[in-house]
Amino acid sequence: MSRGTILIADDDGAIRTVLDQALGRAGYEVRSTANAATLWRWIGDGQGDLVITDVVMPDENGLDLLPRIKKMRPDLPVVVMSAQSTILTAIKAAERGAHEYLPKPFDLKELVNVVQRALASRGQLAGSAIKPDEGEEGLPVIGRSTAMQEIYRTLARLMQTDLTVMISGESGTGKELVARALHDYGKRRNGPFVAINMAAIPRDLIESELFGHEKGAFTGATTRNPGHFELAEGGTLFLDEIGDMPSEAQTRLLRVLQQGEYSTVGGRTPIRANARIIAATNQDLQQLIRQGLFREDLYYRLNVVPMRMPPLRERTEDVPDLARHFLSRAEAAGLPAKRLTQAALDQLRTHAWPGNVRELENLIQRLVALYPEDVIEREVVEAELSLMTMGAGGMGASEQSDGDGRVTGDSIGASVELHLARYFQAHGDSLPPAGLYDRVLHEVERPLIQLCLSATRGNQIRAAELLGLNRNTLRKKIKELDIQVVRGLN
């Protein structure tokens, strides 16, 4: 006697074969079709205990079929598969009531596990609110790589929850974009999204910025000011660079997360906290905990759902899609329409990208703004990447110090000359775009300041002395170059 029926809407015979072998012995019948019409007829006849459907079918989109299935048979679990693996596909599948979303290609053992869990939980599922369709041009996060698919699946599962999320990853990987996606597609989308960068606020003002202050709470407090918690009422509060939060503010934040309420600086009346918390960091919080710089209990309060944003070097197959996306954005902003040749895209894909997606975006903006050609060739991209490498590399592998601060072997000047010579050669008989002097200085300035800050463990006074700059000038440079200052670490 059959325990139930699994309905498959897909033309991949391997899926049916694997499920037959795995579940046939348990008494399940597996039926398959390539058409949505046949699947819909089976469902309408009351057949099936589980549906597995592809998004793309000859006669209908599987995502469009989902709401009708949930309306007719709300307790019927549906697993959605798709080779068109974008964040929008994952989110739509979750919002329209899918039990699970699997991007192709996937491991067939994983499919069997998903099916078994879905059959076990049948009858305990509830549909989600459907959001109007959105075009892929407005996607907040771009990429179809394996590394990004896990991000999309996690996002889809979190959309209809208020769970606290901790996003980790290097600078430039898109942590705030993911936080915004959680908000914009989640249950709090009608509320405000409020972001605060903990590294950019003076230590003595952090509590006031977070919780607000009353008139007269401290010198200069001439009016009552709401804090970010109050501004995020009913929405999402994004705490960026949470590792830079001073210990006293950590204690107050922990109390808010534990008790669900806070008070303003100088205030006495508790205020109920009503904001989803998403935190982000580019630091190793476990290391900060061992150093006594971050509270372990706060870490576990924030790290309810951890998400790690992969660096671009781990998802290089996404580089062409990202490059085309940034070209489209530049055109939408009024810049000339440009196109990259396949060879140019291949050149971009092989670069290491230490600055991650932000570095790629900056490069595309420079290419669009500075080069007159409608079609950007590989040589142009190679020349720009050489300039970037020159700025980020510092001393070459053959360069060594003689102990008196002098560089032996190939000097920095010789390295710069070599890179610039290649840059001019890449332009052939034409001259490079105007503004080369400022561009070269900009590329050299960033690694110089970063290395000095690293050597002084983030102490800006000592770094300014080392550089021979005024402290205010250094602060201005740090802001202009978007340099992340990590205090107290080697």
Long-range contacts (C-beta under 8 A, 24 or more apart in sequence): 1-27, 2-27, 2-28, 2-29, 3-27, 3-28, 4-28, 4-29, 4-49, 4-50, 4-119, 5-29, 5-30, 5-31, 5-47, 5-48, 5-49, 5-50, 6-30, 6-31, 6-48, 6-49, 6-50, 6-51, 6-52, 6-115, 7-31, 7-32, 7-33, 7-39, 7-42, 7-43, 7-47, 7-48, 7-50, 7-51, 7-52, 8-32, 8-33, 8-51, 8-52, 8-53, 9-33, 9-34, 9-35, 9-36, 9-38, 9-39, 9-51, 9-52, 9-53, 9-54, 9-57, 9-62, 10-34, 10-52, 10-53, 10-54, 10-81, 11-54, 14-108, 15-52, 15-108, 15-111, 18-108, 18-111, 18-112, 19-111, 19-112, 19-115, 22-112, 22-115, 23-112, 23-115, 23-116, 28-119, 34-58, 35-59, 36-60, 36-62, 36-65, 39-65, 40-65, 40-68, 43-69, 43-72, 43-73, 43-76, 44-72, 48-76, 49-76, 49-119, 49-122, 50-76, 50-77, 50-78, 50-79, 50-115, 50-118, 50-119, 50-122, 51-76, 51-77, 51-78, 51-79, 52-78, 52-79, 52-81, 52-111, 52-115, 53-78, 53-79, 53-80, 53-81, 54-80, 54-81, 54-82, 55-80, 55-81, 55-82, 55-83, 55-84, 55-89, 55-93, 56-82, 56-83, 56-84, 63-89, 63-92, 63-93, 63-96, 66-93, 66-96, 66-97, 66-98, 67-96, 67-97, 67-130, 69-97, 70-96, 70-97, 70-127, 74-125, 74-126, 74-127, 75-122, 75-123, 75-125, 76-122, 77-118, 77-119, 77-121, 77-122, 77-125, 79-111, 79-114, 79-115, 79-118, 81-106, 85-144, 85-149, 85-152, 86-136, 86-139, 86-142, 86-144, 86-152, 87-139, 87-140, 87-141, 87-148, 87-151, 87-152, 87-155, 87-181, 88-134, 88-136, 88-139, 89-152, 90-152, 90-153, 90-155, 90-156, 91-152, 91-155, 91-156, 91-159, 91-181, 91-185, 92-131, 92-133, 93-156, 94-128, 94-156, 94-157, 94-159, 94-160, 95-128, 95-129, 95-130, 95-131, 95-159, 95-160, 95-185, 96-127, 96-128, 96-130, 97-125, 97-126, 97-127, 97-128, 99-125, 101-152, 101-153, 101-156, 103-149, 103-152, 103-153, 128-159, 128-160, 129-160, 129-187, 131-185, 137-328, 140-177, 140-178, 140-180, 140-181, 140-184, 141-174, 141-177, 141-178, 141-181, 142-318, 142-321, 142-322, 142-325, 143-315, 143-318, 143-321, 143-322, 144-317, 144-318, 144-321, 145-310, 145-315, 145-316, 145-317, 145-318, 146-315, 147-310, 147-314, 147-315, 148-310, 148-315, 148-318, 151-178, 151-307, 151-309, 151-310, 154-305, 154-307, 155-181, 155-182, 155-185, 158-182, 158-186, 158-305, 159-185, 159-186, 159-187, 160-186, 160-187, 161-186, 161-187, 162-187, 162-188, 162-276, 163-304, 163-305, 164-257, 164-276, 164-277, 164-278, 164-279, 164-301, 164-302, 164-304, 164-305, 165-277, 165-278, 165-279, 165-304, 165-305, 165-306, 165-307, 166-242, 166-278, 166-279, 166-280, 166-281, 166-302, 166-303, 166-304, 166-305, 166-306, 166-307, 167-278, 167-279, 167-280, 167-281, 167-307, 167-308, 167-309, 168-280, 168-281, 168-282, 168-285, 168-306, 168-307, 168-308, 168-309, 169-280, 169-282, 169-308, 169-309, 169-310, 169-311, 170-282, 170-309, 170-311, 170-356, 171-282, 171-355, 171-356, 171-358, 171-484, 172-312, 172-355, 172-356, 172-357, 172-358, 172-359, 173-309, 173-310, 173-311, 173-312, 173-356, 173-357, 174-309, 174-356, 174-357, 175-240, 175-280, 175-282, 175-309, 176-238, 176-240, 176-280, 178-307, 178-309, 179-236, 179-238, 179-278, 179-280, 180-238, 182-236, 182-276, 182-278, 183-235, 183-236, 183-238, 183-276, 183-278, 186-236, 186-276, 188-234, 188-235, 188-236, 188-276, 190-234, 190-235, 191-232, 191-233, 191-234, 191-235, 191-236, 191-275, 192-231, 192-232, 192-233, 192-234, 192-235, 192-236, 193-232, 193-235, 193-236, 193-238, 194-228, 194-231, 194-232, 194-235, 194-236, 194-237, 194-238, 194-275, 195-238, 195-240, 196-228, 196-237, 196-238, 196-239, 196-240, 197-240, 197-241, 198-239, 198-240, 198-241, 198-242, 198-243, 198-244, 198-245, 199-240, 199-241, 199-244, 199-484, 199-485, 200-241, 203-246, 203-249, 206-245, 206-246, 206-249, 207-248, 207-249, 207-252, 207-265, 208-265, 210-249, 210-252, 210-253, 211-252, 211-256, 211-262, 211-263, 211-264, 211-265, 212-264, 212-265, 212-267, 213-264, 213-265, 213-266, 213-267, 214-264, 214-265, 214-266, 214-267, 215-266, 216-266, 217-264, 217-265, 217-266, 217-267, 218-265, 218-266, 221-265, 221-266, 224-264, 227-264, 229-256, 229-262, 229-271, 229-273, 229-275, 230-271, 232-275, 233-274, 233-275, 234-274, 234-275, 235-275, 235-276, 236-275, 236-276, 236-277, 236-278, 237-275, 237-276, 237-277, 237-278, 238-278, 238-279, 238-280, 239-277, 239-278, 239-279, 239-280, 240-279, 240-280, 241-280, 241-281, 241-282, 241-283, 241-484, 242-279, 242-280, 242-281, 242-285, 242-302, 243-281, 243-282, 243-283, 243-285, 243-288, 243-293, 243-294, 244-283, 244-487, 245-294, 247-293, 247-295, 250-294, 250-295, 250-298, 251-295, 253-298, 254-295, 254-297, 254-298, 254-301, 257-298, 257-301, 257-302, 258-301, 277-302, 282-484, 283-486, 283-489, 291-488, 293-488, 311-353, 311-356, 312-353, 312-356, 312-357, 312-359, 312-360, 313-352, 313-353, 316-349, 316-350, 316-353, 317-349, 319-345, 319-348, 319-349, 319-351, 319-353, 319-360, 320-345, 320-348, 320-349, 322-357, 322-360, 322-361, 323-348, 323-360, 323-364, 326-360, 326-361, 326-364, 326-365, 327-364, 327-368, 330-364, 330-365, 330-368, 330-369, 331-368, 335-368, 335-369, 336-368, 336-374, 337-374, 338-367, 338-368, 338-371, 338-373, 338-374, 338-375, 338-376, 339-374, 339-375, 339-376, 340-375, 340-376, 340-381, 341-375, 341-376, 341-377, 341-378, 343-377, 343-378, 344-376, 344-377, 344-378, 344-380, 344-381, 346-378, 347-378, 347-381, 347-382, 347-385, 348-381, 348-385, 351-385, 354-392, 355-392, 358-482, 359-388, 363-388, 370-433, 370-435, 371-433, 379-426, 379-427, 380-426, 380-427, 382-426, 383-422, 383-423, 383-426, 383-427, 383-432, 386-419, 386-422, 386-423, 386-426, 387-419, 387-423, 387-439, 387-440, 387-443, 388-443, 389-419, 390-415, 390-416, 390-419, 390-420, 390-440, 390-443, 390-444, 391-440, 391-442, 391-443, 391-444, 391-445, 391-446, 391-447, 392-443, 392-446, 392-447, 393-447, 394-447, 394-451, 416-440, 416-444, 442-481, 445-477, 445-481, 446-481, 446-483, 449-474, 449-477, 449-478, 449-481, 449-483, 450-483, 453-478, 453-483, 453-485, 453-486, 454-486, 454-490, 457-487, 457-488, 457-489, 457-490, 458-485, 458-486, 458-487, 458-488, 458-489, 459-487, 460-485
